[in-house]
Amino acid sequence: MRRTFDNGLMPAMTELDLKSLWAALATRNPGPFHFAALYGPAWAQLYIGDKVKYGHAFLNAVRAGKLPGVIDTGTKTGGGRLYLWQPDGPEFRP
């Protein structure tokens, strides 16, 4: 059974919805963030396996350059891996 969430950002899915991620990033100020904050309130309702799967898919998308302006800092803090949103940085290619 497929679960979906009405969080206005992203439904439960097997692959990342890059359009939803771009929409969420567009509302953020530049700076550090955790993927859970970008995903939205429905993150807390996901099963741990889904959190791991989506988090890894996001990391892979960032490393593959699918989200220009998002940088993997290579560090983890209380909320997990820390990313940096720099829409005007050298990596940003709209």
N, C-alpha and C positions, 0 to 999 in steps of 0.2 A: 504494500500500500504506500502510495506516495504522499508525503506530508507537505503542505504548503503553509506559509505564514503571510499574513497581511500586514507586513511591517513597512510598506511603502518604499522599501529599498531593494530587497532581494528575496525571492522565494527559496525554499529548500530545493536543492538541485544537485545533480551529479557533476556538473561543470559550472564554472563561474560565469555569471552573466556580466560581461564586461561593460555593457551599457549601463546597468544598474550601478556598478562600481564607479563609473565615470560620473554619473549623476550625484552619487554620494560624495565623491571627491570634490566636485564643483561647489558644494556647500561648505567645504572645510577651509579654514585658514591654513596657510603654510605652517608646517611644523610636524613634530613627531605624533604618531598615533599607533594604536593597536588595531589589527584587523577586526576584532570583535566590535570595536566602536564604529567602524565603517559599515559593518554588516547590519548593525541596528539592534533594537531591543529583542528581536526574535532569537538572537544568539543564545541567550540564556535558556531557551526552550529546546535547543538542539541536543541530540544525543552526543555523548563524548566522541564517538566514532565519526559522526558527521562534522563535528568541530575540527577534528584532526584532518579529515579529508579536505574540507574547504580551506582550512588554514594552509595546508600544503599546496593546494591548487593555487591559492593566492600567491604564495612564495614563488612557485614556479612561474606564474604569469609575470611577476615583478622581475625575476631574474631573466626571463625571456624578452623583456622589453615591451611587453604588451600594455603596460601602464606607465608610459613616459611621465617623469616627474615624481614617481614613487621610487624611493630608494630603500633597499634593505640595509639597515644599519649594522646587521650582524650581531646585535645584542638582544638580550631578553631582560624584561623587567617583570614586575608583578602580574601584568596582564598578558604575558607571552612575548613573542617577538615584536620588536619595535621597528616601525617603518618611519620614513621621513617623506612628507609631501612637500615638494618644491616645484610648483607649477611654472616658475620662471627660471628654474635652475638650468644647468648645462645639459641635463638629461631630458628636458621637456621637449617633445616633438609632437605638437597637436595633430 
